[in-house]
Every structure is written in structure tokens, then in C-alpha cells.
Amino acid sequence: MRKYLAIALLFSLALVACDKSDEEEKYDPAKVGIVGEWYSAGSDVAILLSTYFAVDSIYAKFNDNNTYTVESYSQGAKTTMTGTYVQAKSNVGSIWTITLNQTTPTALTSEGIFEITLTSGKYVMRYEVVQTSPNIGATPPTPAAGFGSSNGGALQTMNIQTYRMLVR
């Protein structure tokens, strides 16, 4: 009887171990990039957004069908932005490029870069984008120039957003 109990215990542990590795394989930033749910609040919000637009938090959901929803909160008011995105792994470290084609509340295009790292067991994303159409005179950051390269580096770190993954 003990032998069967030991075998049953080992079998259940094997099943749990398989479930965990399957879960871990569901999210691999090297394979799926930005796909997931992300949150930014407090000091993680880019200085440009918090200072000039009073943004206090942002929730972003990037779906695997290349659609997104972003909810930005400023002084209790929520603005919801939706659209489609295209991402591509660059040849610089773990930096990806992203182009966002927003459809609501207004049509516009933004371009930039992001990088996802695993920090203390949690996924953290650095994200820097600028509006490129309609043209407001901004130039997007590039993987080669790195984070802080929006507008040729003029914005320094003011436009870098930090997100923390909510769901993986």
C-alpha cells in the first residue's frame, strides 16, 4: 500500500511540475514581446506624463492579436485609448521596436522601443514612445541609441515609462 501511495504522490508531483512549466512557457518576453497586462503608477509614470498631463497611473493590455487598450488616469478622469500595434525584436540586446496605430479617442501613430526584464521574480518593462503622426515634431527613440533617445536625446529620461506585469 505504501508503494502505491508513494507512486501516486510522485505522479501528482510530476503533474504539478508539468503545469508550472506550461504556465512559465505561456509568457516568454523573448518570444511574445509586449503581450500581457501591465500597470504603471506613482514614480513609474514617465515624468513627461505626470508633470505636464497629471497622469497618475496607466493600465495597458496588449493582446496576442495585435490589438491594445490603454487606460490613462489623471485627477480621477479616465481616458481609454485603443488600436493596433506591430512589434519587432531588434538586434540590440533585448530591446524591441513598437508602432502603435491608435484608433480611439483620436487617430494617431506612435513609435518607440520597449524592453522587458525579470526583476525579483516579476516582469518589468521600460517603454518609450512618441507620437509620429500627425507630426508634432517628435522623433522616436531607437534601439541603437537606447532609452532616453526620444527627440535625439533632448527628453533624456523624461519620456521613459516603467510598467509592471499584472497577468502572465
C-alpha positions, 0 to 999 in steps of 0.5 A, spaced: 500 500 500 505 504 501 508 503 494 502 505 491 501 511 495 508 513 494 507 512 486 501 516 486 504 522 490 510 522 485 505 522 479 501 528 482 508 531 483 510 530 476 503 533 474 504 539 478 511 540 475 508 539 468 503 545 469 508 550 472 512 549 466 506 550 461 504 556 465 512 559 465 512 557 457 505 561 456 509 568 457 516 568 454 518 576 453 523 573 448 518 570 444 511 574 445 514 581 446 509 586 449 503 581 450 500 581 457 497 586 462 501 591 465 500 597 470 504 603 471 503 608 477 506 613 482 514 614 480 513 609 474 509 614 470 514 617 465 515 624 468 513 627 461 506 624 463 505 626 470 508 633 470 505 636 464 498 631 463 497 629 471 497 622 469 497 618 475 497 611 473 496 607 466 493 600 465 495 597 458 493 590 455 496 588 449 493 582 446 496 576 442 492 579 436 495 585 435 490 589 438 491 594 445 487 598 450 490 603 454 487 606 460 490 613 462 488 616 469 489 623 471 485 627 477 480 621 477 478 622 469 479 616 465 481 616 458 481 609 454 485 609 448 485 603 443 488 600 436 493 596 433 500 595 434 506 591 430 512 589 434 519 587 432 525 584 436 531 588 434 538 586 434 540 590 440 540 586 446 533 585 448 530 591 446 524 591 441 521 596 436 513 598 437 508 602 432 502 603 435 496 605 430 491 608 435 484 608 433 480 611 439 479 617 442 483 620 436 487 617 430 494 617 431 501 613 430 506 612 435 513 609 435 518 607 440 522 601 443 520 597 449 524 592 453 522 587 458 526 584 464 525 579 470 526 583 476 525 579 483 521 574 480 516 579 476 516 582 469 518 589 468 518 593 462 521 600 460 517 603 454 518 609 450 514 612 445 512 618 441 507 620 437 509 620 429 503 622 426 500 627 425 507 630 426 508 634 432 515 634 431 517 628 435 522 623 433 522 616 436 527 613 440 531 607 437 534 601 439 541 603 437 541 609 441 537 606 447 532 609 452 532 616 453 533 617 445 526 620 444 527 627 440 535 625 439 536 625 446 533 632 448 527 628 453 533 624 456 529 620 461 523 624 461 519 620 456 521 613 459 515 609 462 516 603 467 510 598 467 509 592 471 506 585 469 499 584 472 497 577 468 502 572 465 
